Amino acid sequence: MSTRVIAARSCAPRSRRISCLNCAFTAREWRRSLTSTEAGYFEEQIVHNRSVRRGDYVHRSGATLMALSIINSGFLKTFLTSSNGNVQITGFSMRGDMVGLDALGIGIYQCDTIALEDSRLCSIEHSRFEQLARDIPALQHIIHQKMSTEIVRGQNVMVSLGTMQADERLFRFLLDLSKRFAALGCAKERFRLPMWRREIGEYLGLKLSTVCRMLSHLQEIDAIAIDGKDITIKNVPSMWQSVQIELPVQQISRLHQTPSNFLQEAV
C-alpha cells in the first residue's frame, strides 16, 4: 500500500472559481440552511475536486489541521495504529461525510485516513471556515450536525463491540451501509463493499476467518448474495433470524426488544 500523503491544496484565489457539478459542500443540506447570498459567498471559498488515489493518505495522525474536507466521491477509512502495530479501524466514510472532524478541538489529526478507492474531496481552509462560521451561524449548526452523526455512529460501534455477538455486529454493519447508500439515492438492496473482509474485521473487532464464515453462512441461507465485493441484501428477516439462532438465550430477549422500525427501514 502506498504511504504517500497527498497534501491539501491551498485555497488560493485563483482556484476558487474551479467548481464541480456535484460538490457535496453545496448539496441541499448545506444550501437549505443558508441564504442565497451566504451560499454564494461560501461556495467561493471552496477548493473543488482534490483527487486522492486509492491507497494514498488523506492525512496522517499528528498532522496539523489545515482544511476541512468533504467527500465528493469515493470511500475512505480512518484508523488508529497502536504502539505494537495493531490496527483498529474507527470508521468508513463516503460521499457527504466530512473528513478530520476529530482534529477540530486541538487542531491535530488524531487518526490516519486512507482512500479505499480513487476519491475526490472538496475543501475549505480551516481558518477561513472558522471566520465564516462566526459570520454565518448556520454553518456552525451544520458542523454540529455532522459531528453529532459521527459521535452517534461511534457510540453504536462501541455498543456493538461491547455487547453484541459477532453475527449481530456484521448484520448491523451491512444494514447501516445499506441505509447510508440509500440516503445518497443509491439502491439499498445492492451495493459494493470497497473495503476488504479483513478491514471489516478490523472495524468490528472480528477475525478475518469469522467475517468470511458469517458472510458465507448468510449466503447459504439466501439472505444475501455475494459477487466479489458486490453485496445484495435479499432477505432481512432471514438475516435477523440467523442472528437470533446464533446468539445465546440470554441475549435473544434483548433482540426481541429491538424497535420494529429497525427492520421496516431496512427492508
C-alpha positions in Angstrom: 0.0 0.0 0.0 1.3 3.5 -0.8 2.4 5.6 2.1 2.4 8.9 0.2 0.5 11.7 1.8 -1.4 14.0 -0.5 -1.1 17.5 0.8 -4.3 19.6 0.8 -4.3 22.3 -1.8 -4.1 25.8 -0.6 -7.3 27.8 -1.0 -5.6 30.2 -3.4 -7.9 32.8 -5.0 -7.0 31.5 -8.5 -8.5 28.1 -7.5 -11.7 29.3 -6.0 -13.7 29.6 -9.2 -12.9 26.0 -10.3 -16.1 24.1 -9.3 -17.5 20.6 -9.6 -21.1 19.8 -10.7 -22.0 17.8 -7.7 -20.0 19.3 -4.9 -21.1 17.8 -1.5 -20.4 21.1 0.2 -23.1 22.7 -1.9 -25.6 19.9 -1.5 -29.1 20.5 -0.3 -28.4 20.0 3.3 -25.9 22.9 3.2 -27.8 25.3 0.9 -31.2 25.0 2.6 -29.6 26.4 5.8 -28.1 29.4 4.1 -29.5 32.4 2.3 -28.6 32.7 -1.4 -26.1 35.4 -0.6 -24.5 33.3 2.1 -24.4 30.2 -0.1 -22.8 32.1 -2.9 -20.1 33.6 -0.7 -19.4 30.2 1.0 -19.1 28.5 -2.4 -16.4 31.0 -3.5 -14.2 29.8 -0.7 -14.2 26.1 -1.6 -11.4 24.3 -3.5 -13.1 21.6 -5.5 -12.1 18.2 -6.7 -8.9 17.3 -4.8 -8.0 13.9 -6.2 -6.8 11.2 -3.8 -5.8 7.9 -5.4 -6.6 4.5 -3.8 -4.1 3.7 -1.1 -3.0 7.3 -0.6 -3.2 9.0 2.8 -5.6 11.9 3.1 -3.9 12.9 6.3 -1.8 11.3 9.0 -2.2 11.2 12.7 -0.3 14.0 14.4 -0.5 16.3 11.3 -1.9 19.9 11.7 -5.4 20.5 10.6 -5.1 22.8 7.6 -8.5 22.4 5.9 -12.0 20.9 6.4 -12.9 18.5 3.6 -16.0 16.7 2.5 -16.1 13.6 0.3 -17.5 14.3 -3.1 -16.9 10.7 -4.4 -15.1 7.6 -3.3 -14.6 5.9 0.0 -12.2 6.4 2.9 -11.2 4.5 6.0 -10.0 6.1 9.3 -7.9 4.1 11.7 -5.6 4.1 14.7 -2.4 2.1 15.0 -1.2 1.0 18.4 2.5 1.0 19.5 2.7 -2.7 18.9 1.3 -2.4 15.3 -2.3 -3.4 15.9 -4.8 -1.6 13.7 -8.3 -0.5 14.8 -10.4 1.0 12.1 -12.6 3.7 13.6 -14.8 4.5 10.6 -15.6 4.3 6.9 -16.5 7.5 5.1 -18.4 8.1 1.9 -19.9 10.9 -0.2 -21.2 13.7 2.0 -19.1 12.8 5.1 -16.7 15.3 6.4 -13.1 14.3 6.9 -11.0 15.1 10.0 -13.6 16.3 12.4 -11.5 14.7 15.2 -9.0 17.5 14.7 -11.4 20.4 15.3 -10.8 20.5 19.0 -7.0 20.8 19.2 -6.1 21.3 15.5 -4.2 18.0 15.3 -5.5 14.9 13.5 -5.9 12.0 15.9 -6.3 9.3 13.3 -4.9 8.3 9.9 -7.2 8.4 6.9 -6.6 6.5 3.6 -8.6 6.3 0.4 -10.0 2.8 -0.2 -10.8 3.7 -3.8 -10.0 6.7 -6.0 -11.7 9.6 -4.4 -12.4 13.3 -4.8 -12.7 15.8 -1.9 -13.7 19.4 -1.7 -12.0 21.6 0.9 -12.0 24.9 2.6 -9.2 26.3 4.8 -9.9 25.7 8.4 -9.0 29.3 9.5 -11.3 30.6 6.7 -14.1 28.3 7.8 -13.8 29.5 11.4 -14.2 33.1 10.2 -17.2 32.2 8.0 -18.8 30.3 10.9 -18.7 33.4 13.0 -20.2 35.4 10.2 -22.8 32.8 9.2 -24.1 31.0 12.4 -25.9 28.4 10.2 -22.5 26.9 9.2 -21.8 26.1 12.9 -25.2 24.3 13.1 -24.3 22.2 10.1 -20.9 21.2 11.5 -22.6 20.4 14.8 -25.0 18.1 13.0 -22.1 16.4 11.2 -20.2 15.9 14.4 -23.3 14.6 16.1 -23.8 12.0 13.4 -20.2 10.8 13.8 -20.5 10.6 17.5 -23.6 8.6 17.4 -22.1 6.2 14.8 -19.0 5.8 17.0 -21.3 5.1 20.0 -23.1 2.5 18.1 -19.8 0.8 17.2 -18.8 0.8 20.9 -22.1 -0.8 21.8 -21.6 -3.4 19.1 -18.1 -4.3 20.3 -19.1 -4.4 23.9 -22.5 -6.2 23.9 -23.1 -7.9 20.6 -22.1 -11.3 19.3 -20.2 -11.5 16.0 -23.2 -12.3 13.8 -25.2 -9.3 15.1 -22.2 -6.9 14.6 -22.0 -7.9 10.9 -25.7 -7.8 10.4 -26.0 -4.3 11.7 -22.9 -3.2 9.8 -24.4 -4.3 6.5 -27.8 -2.7 7.3 -26.1 0.6 8.3 -24.2 0.6 5.0 -27.5 -0.1 3.2 -29.1 2.9 4.9 -26.2 5.2 4.1 -26.1 4.2 0.4 -29.9 4.7 0.3 -29.6 8.2 1.7 -27.4 9.0 -1.3 -30.0 7.9 -3.7 -28.4 4.5 -4.4 -30.0 1.1 -4.2 -30.2 0.0 -0.6 -30.5 -3.7 -1.6 -27.4 -3.9 -3.7 -24.1 -2.0 -3.1 -20.4 -2.5 -3.4 -18.1 -3.0 -0.3 -15.0 -1.0 -1.1 -13.2 -2.5 1.9 -11.6 -5.9 2.2 -13.0 -8.6 4.5 -10.0 -8.1 6.8 -10.9 -4.4 7.1 -14.5 -5.3 8.1 -13.0 -7.4 10.8 -10.7 -4.7 12.0 -13.7 -2.4 12.3 -15.9 -4.8 14.0 -13.3 -6.5 16.2 -13.6 -9.8 14.4 -11.1 -12.2 12.9 -10.9 -12.5 9.1 -12.0 -16.1 9.3 -15.0 -15.1 11.3 -16.1 -12.5 8.8 -15.7 -14.9 5.9 -17.6 -17.6 7.7 -20.6 -15.4 8.6 -20.8 -14.0 5.1 -20.8 -17.5 3.7 -23.5 -18.5 6.1 -25.8 -15.6 5.2 -25.3 -16.5 1.5 -26.1 -20.2 2.2 -29.4 -19.3 3.8 -30.2 -17.0 0.8 -30.2 -13.9 3.0 -27.6 -12.2 0.8 -25.9 -12.7 -2.5 -22.1 -12.1 -2.9 -20.4 -11.3 -6.2 -16.9 -10.3 -5.5 -17.3 -7.1 -3.4 -20.9 -6.6 -4.5 -23.5 -7.4 -1.8 -27.2 -7.9 -2.4 -29.4 -8.0 0.6 -32.2 -10.4 -0.3 -33.9 -11.2 2.9 -33.6 -9.1 6.0 -35.9 -11.2 8.2 -33.8 -14.2 7.4 -30.6 -12.3 8.4 -32.3 -11.3 11.7 -33.5 -14.9 12.4 -30.0 -16.2 11.7 -28.6 -13.7 14.3 -31.1 -14.9 16.9 -30.3 -18.5 16.3 -26.6 -17.9 16.7 -26.9 -15.9 20.0 -27.1 -17.4 23.5 -30.5 -17.5 25.1 -29.8 -14.6 27.5 -29.3 -12.2 24.5 -32.3 -13.3 22.5 -34.7 -11.5 24.8 -32.8 -8.2 24.1 -33.1 -8.7 20.4 -36.8 -9.2 20.6 -37.0 -5.7 22.1 -35.4 -4.1 19.1 -37.7 -1.5 17.7 -39.9 -2.8 14.8 -39.0 0.2 12.6 -35.4 -1.0 12.5 -36.5 -3.9 10.3 -39.0 -1.7 8.4 -36.4 0.8 7.5 -34.0 -1.8 6.3 -36.4 -3.9 4.1 
